Amino acid sequence: MGTRRRFGREFKLEAVKLVTERGVAVAQAARDLEIHENLLRSWVREFSADPKEAFPGNGVMKPEQSEVERLRREVAKLKMERDFLKKAAVGSKGRRNTLCQFIRRRCEAQRFSRSLIQSTCDFVQLGLRVASQFGAVREVLP
């Protein structure tokens, strides 16, 4: 069994132009180019669906696909942040903590200075106040 042939964007565009612009029959064009008819038909279909973005090449995503991928990464990041805040809401003994208590314990374990710990807690409390105005905190902290 032979290796699979790969066709570049230019070759595909020329093959499609044979059929669409010059009026050559798909079967005849496929025979002339030594490719299968169904392959040429799929190229014509792909080109007619979106001429500018047709045949992007290996590893190159269409704009819609790259946007979906970016949104998936963002969702994963937000889920990780949400899970972190949920863990912060409950202490090791199952009692509810404030986020500042959680941060304070973590910072003290790392032996950060008290002024750094206090300024961090002040910043978090400010962020929580702003987030609560938009209703975001209710979902994260029960």
N, C-alpha and C positions, 0 to 999 in steps of 0.2 A: 504494500500500500504506500502510495507516495505522500509527500508532505503537503500540507494544506497551503494553497496559494493565498497571498495577501494582495489586496488591491488598494492603491492609494486613492486619495480624494480626487485627484485630477483624472485618473482613469475612470472612476465612477461617474464623474461629471460628464466626460466625453461620451461614455456609453449611454447615459441618460439623454444627452443632446441628440444622439443618433436617432433615438426613438421619438422624442418629443418635438424637436425642431426640424429634423430632416425627413421625418415621416417613415423611417425604416421600420418594418414589422419587428416586433420583439423577438420572434423566433429567428428571423434572418440575422438580426444584430447579434443575438446570442451565439449563433453558429459562427459568424464572422469573428467574434471576439473570443471564441472558444470558452464560453462560460455557459452555465445552465440557464434556461429561460426563467425559471422561478427566481434565481438570484437577480437577474436583470429587472424582473418585474418588481421585486422588493426594493431595489434601488430607485426605480421610477416612483414607486409609492412613497418612499421616504423623502425623495426630493420634492414631490408635489405637496407633501404635508408641510414642509418648512424649508424652502430653498436656501435661506441664509445659514441655517444651522445644520444642514444635512451633511452627513459624513464627517463628524468632528475628528475622528482618528482615535487611536488607542490612548486610553488614559485621559482624554479630554472630555469633560462633561458639558452637556448643554446647560445653559443658564438656569433652567428650572431644576435640573438635577443638582447643580451645585448649591442652589438655594435650599433645597430639601436637605442636603447633607449638612449645611451650615445650621439649619434649624434643629436637626437631630442632635448635633453636638451641643447646641445651646440648651436644649431640653435636658440632656444628660447632665450638664453642668448645674442647671437649676434644681434638678432632682437631688444631686449630691449636696447642694447648699441647704435644701429643705430637710434632708435627712440629718444633716449636721445640727440644724436648729431644733429638730425634734429630739435628738439625743441630749441637747443642751437643756431642754425643758424638763427632763426627768433625771434626778440624781441617782447615784448608785444604790441607794436604799429605796428607790421607787417613789421618793417624794419629789414634788414639783420644785424646780429651781428657777430662778430668774437667769436670764442669759448672762447678766453681769456676775452672778455668783459662779457660774460655770467658767467664764473667762478668768475670773479672779483666781480660782483654784488652779486652772491650767497655767496661768502666768506665774503663780507662786511656786508651782512645781518646777518651772523652768528658772526660778530665781530671778525674775525680772524686778526692776525697781518699783517701789510703791507708787511713785509719781507716774510711771509709764502705765501701770495697771489702772490707776484712777483715771487717767486721761483716756485710756482705751474704753473703760466702762462708760465714761461720760459720752464718748463718741457713739457707742452702741446704743445708749439710751436715747440720744438724739435721733439716730437712725430708726429706732423702733417707734418713736413718736411720729416721725414723718410717714413711716410705712403704715402705721395704724390709721392714719388719715385716709389712706387709699384702701383699707380693708385687707391688706396683705398679711398682717400679723395674725389675724384670727385663724387663718388656714394653717399656719405653721405652729403657733403656740396655742394649745388648747385652753 
